């Protein structure tokens, strides 16, 4: 019985030492993926808590970079969040 407990505690200790690093890596990967996401003007307005007209004005002025995808205009969330923080 003692052997089983020792192995379990060793495994627990090994897992406990790896989990924080693994969690940090997953959080960073998700954060990077979300920052590169393209959103519509409507979604951008929702994220920035403003109107779609305000987003379109920022795009027209050149203060908010945008990408055309077919007939639609998309904004990178990283650009949008950088604009909101200013």
QUINOR-V804389 format. One line per field, one symbol per residue. burial: # if it has 24 or more other C-alpha atoms within 12 Angstrom, else .. Layout:
# QUINOR-V804389
burial: ???
This chain:
# QUINOR-V804389
burial: .....................................####..##.##......##.##....###......#########.....
